Amino acid sequence: MTQGALVREMVEHSFDSIFARDLDVAKKVLESDDEVDRIDLKVEQDAVNILCDVSSATDGLGADRLRELLVCVKVNNELERIADAAGAVAERVIELADRTTPFPESTRVITNSVIGILRDAIGAFAGFDAERAKVVLRSEDAVLKFSEKIFRSSEQRVADGRMEPDVAFHLHHIVHQCELVADHCTNIAEQVIYVKTGAIVRHTGAGWIELPRSS
């Protein structure tokens, strides 16, 4: 949960730096990545130590507890990748430097949506809340729709001269990182649903479906 709070803060600060074009904030986001990596390694090592202890114990852990432990390791990996995405956004803000070309208004909508999804994903994991995890799954499609809208708007702005091509390039990269964060959040949600209900969640053309745990 310490890792989750740190990663969420990184994402929020990196998104804020997009609109403020605050290079100092963007640089601090990149500096935070070292701490995320440190915690990432610690969580993984702690999990390995627990499994080693269990293997030598006479009673061991039940299947439910083992599933929780494995989910912690998987969620830890997703959080580390979300931190990478926040760092990638910060790098783009730094490259934009003093460019003040405004982004489409929907850019702020997508960043706010992604922060909300991340909060729900971390919250669902904190309490192994399957219902809150399902909210995360249902939210991903909205992010994809916003991203498509931003892509089309930026292309039109480049065409009529309101946005420089290289600014549009950076914007597309930032929006792609938003999509990645949302995707990693759905991965966290899938794991929460699995550990709570045993169901395997899969995305299909008709939406999200739950497959019962195989016996």
C-alpha positions in Angstrom: 0.0 0.0 0.0 3.0 2.3 0.5 4.0 1.6 -3.0 0.5 2.2 -4.3 0.4 5.6 -2.5 3.8 6.6 -4.0 2.8 5.5 -7.5 -0.5 7.4 -7.4 1.3 10.5 -6.2 3.7 10.2 -9.1 0.9 9.8 -11.6 -0.9 12.8 -10.2 2.2 15.0 -10.2 3.1 14.0 -13.8 -0.4 14.8 -15.0 -0.4 18.1 -13.2 2.9 19.0 -14.9 1.3 18.5 -18.3 -0.9 21.5 -17.9 1.3 23.6 -15.7 4.4 22.8 -17.9 6.2 22.6 -14.6 9.6 21.1 -15.3 10.6 21.0 -11.6 7.6 18.8 -10.8 8.3 16.6 -13.8 11.9 16.1 -12.7 10.8 15.2 -9.2 8.5 12.5 -10.7 11.5 11.0 -12.4 13.5 11.1 -9.2 10.7 9.2 -7.4 11.1 6.2 -9.7 14.2 5.1 -7.8 12.2 4.7 -4.6 9.5 2.8 -6.5 12.1 0.4 -7.8 13.5 -0.1 -4.3 10.1 -0.9 -2.8 9.4 -3.2 -5.8 12.5 -5.3 -5.0 11.6 -5.3 -1.3 8.1 -6.6 -1.9 9.2 -9.3 -4.2 12.0 -10.4 -1.8 9.6 -10.4 1.2 7.2 -12.5 -0.8 10.0 -15.0 -1.6 11.0 -15.1 2.1 7.4 -15.9 3.1 7.1 -18.7 0.6 10.4 -20.1 1.8 9.1 -20.0 5.4 5.9 -21.7 4.4 7.7 -24.5 2.5 9.6 -25.4 5.7 6.5 -25.1 8.0 4.6 -28.1 9.1 1.1 -26.6 8.7 1.8 -24.1 5.9 -0.6 -21.6 4.5 -4.1 -22.2 3.1 -4.8 -21.9 -0.6 -6.6 -18.5 0.0 -3.6 -17.0 1.8 -1.2 -18.2 -0.9 -3.4 -16.7 -3.6 -3.3 -13.4 -1.7 0.4 -13.5 -1.5 0.8 -14.2 -5.3 -1.6 -11.4 -6.1 0.5 -9.0 -4.0 3.5 -9.9 -6.1 1.5 -9.4 -9.3 0.0 -6.1 -8.2 3.5 -4.9 -7.1 4.6 -5.5 -10.7 1.7 -3.5 -12.1 2.4 -0.6 -9.8 6.0 -0.5 -10.9 4.9 -0.3 -14.6 2.4 2.4 -13.7 5.3 4.4 -12.2 7.2 3.9 -15.4 4.3 5.4 -17.3 4.3 8.4 -15.0 8.0 8.8 -15.6 7.4 8.7 -19.4 4.8 11.5 -19.1 7.3 13.6 -17.1 10.0 13.1 -19.7 7.6 14.4 -22.4 6.8 17.5 -20.3 10.5 18.2 -19.9 11.0 17.8 -23.7 8.1 20.2 -24.4 10.0 22.8 -22.2 8.6 26.2 -22.9 6.1 25.2 -25.5 2.7 26.7 -24.4 0.5 25.3 -27.2 -2.7 24.3 -25.4 -3.8 20.7 -25.5 -7.5 19.8 -26.2 -9.7 20.1 -23.2 -10.4 16.4 -23.3 -6.8 15.9 -22.3 -7.5 17.0 -18.8 -10.7 14.8 -18.8 -8.6 11.7 -19.6 -6.0 12.4 -17.0 -8.6 13.0 -14.3 -10.3 9.8 -15.4 -7.1 7.8 -15.2 -6.3 9.1 -11.7 -9.8 8.1 -10.6 -9.3 4.6 -12.1 -6.0 4.3 -10.3 -7.5 5.3 -7.0 -10.2 2.7 -7.4 -7.7 0.0 -8.4 -5.5 0.7 -5.3 -8.6 0.9 -3.1 -10.0 -2.3 -4.4 -6.7 -4.0 -3.7 -6.4 -2.5 -0.2 -9.7 -4.2 0.8 -9.8 -7.0 -1.8 -13.0 -5.4 -2.9 -14.3 -7.2 -6.0 -17.2 -4.8 -6.6 -14.9 -1.8 -6.7 -12.6 -3.8 -8.9 -15.4 -4.2 -11.4 -15.9 -0.5 -11.5 -12.3 -0.2 -12.7 -13.0 -2.7 -15.5 -16.0 -0.8 -16.6 -14.1 2.5 -16.7 -11.4 1.5 -19.2 -13.6 1.9 -22.2 -14.2 5.5 -21.4 -10.4 6.2 -21.4 -10.1 4.6 -24.8 -13.0 6.8 -26.1 -11.4 9.9 -24.7 -8.0 9.0 -26.3 -9.6 8.5 -29.7 -11.2 11.9 -29.3 -7.9 13.6 -28.4 -6.1 11.9 -31.3 -8.7 13.2 -33.8 -8.7 16.7 -32.3 -4.9 17.0 -32.4 -4.8 15.8 -36.0 -7.3 18.5 -36.9 -5.3 21.1 -35.0 -2.2 20.2 -36.9 -4.0 20.3 -40.2 -5.3 23.9 -39.6 -2.1 25.2 -38.0 -3.2 25.5 -34.4 -0.7 22.9 -33.1 2.8 22.1 -34.2 3.4 18.5 -35.3 6.0 17.8 -32.6 3.7 19.0 -29.9 1.0 16.7 -31.3 3.6 13.9 -31.2 4.3 14.5 -27.5 0.6 14.7 -26.8 -0.1 11.3 -28.5 2.7 9.8 -26.4 1.2 11.2 -23.2 -2.3 9.9 -24.0 -0.8 6.5 -24.8 0.8 6.4 -21.3 -2.7 7.2 -19.9 -4.0 4.2 -21.8 -1.2 2.1 -20.3 -2.0 3.2 -16.8 -5.6 2.3 -17.2 -4.6 -1.1 -18.6 -2.4 -1.8 -15.7 -5.2 -0.8 -13.4 -7.5 -3.3 -15.0 -4.9 -6.0 -14.5 -4.9 -5.1 -10.8 -8.7 -5.3 -10.8 -8.6 -8.7 -12.4 -6.3 -10.0 -9.7 -8.5 -8.6 -6.9 -11.6 -10.3 -8.4 -9.6 -13.5 -8.7 -8.4 -13.6 -5.1 -11.8 -12.6 -3.7 -14.1 -14.8 -5.9 -11.8 -17.2 -7.7 -13.2 -16.0 -11.0 -10.9 -15.4 -14.0 -11.8 -12.2 -15.7 -11.4 -11.8 -19.5 -12.1 -9.0 -21.9 -14.2 -9.9 -25.0 -15.9 -8.0 -27.8 -19.0 -7.9 -25.7 -17.2 -6.6 -22.6 -15.8 -8.1 -19.4 -16.8 -11.6 -18.5 -16.0 -13.8 -15.5 -15.0 -17.4 -15.9 -15.5 -19.6 -12.8 -12.5 -21.1 -11.1 -11.6 -24.4 -12.6 -12.0 -27.3 -10.1 
